């Protein structure tokens, strides 16, 4: 299964939108929440990219077991983006029917 993630700090998204609020969670579970007027809510996860003999291995430390690979760095990043989306969809499915709440963490 291939997947995708948000681009690391040294990479830039092709589309730039004005951000109205940024919240960051620091640590191994680090991610950034971006809210833009045009696109609504986005989450930016930290990823770990490693060069291998076969190409690139990539994981998301904040989502245990969420990893992918690619022949090139760009392919690996695209694949981890898909993996993160699928991981979060599976989490949402597993919570269906439960009393689920959200908390805000001050930045």
Buried (B, 14 or more C-beta within 10 A) or exposed (E): EBBBBBBBEEEEEEEEBEBEEEBEBEEEEEBBBBBBEEEEEBBBBBBEBEEEEEBBBBBBBBBEEBBBBBEEBEBBBBBBBBBBEBBBEEEEEEEEEEEEEEEEEEE
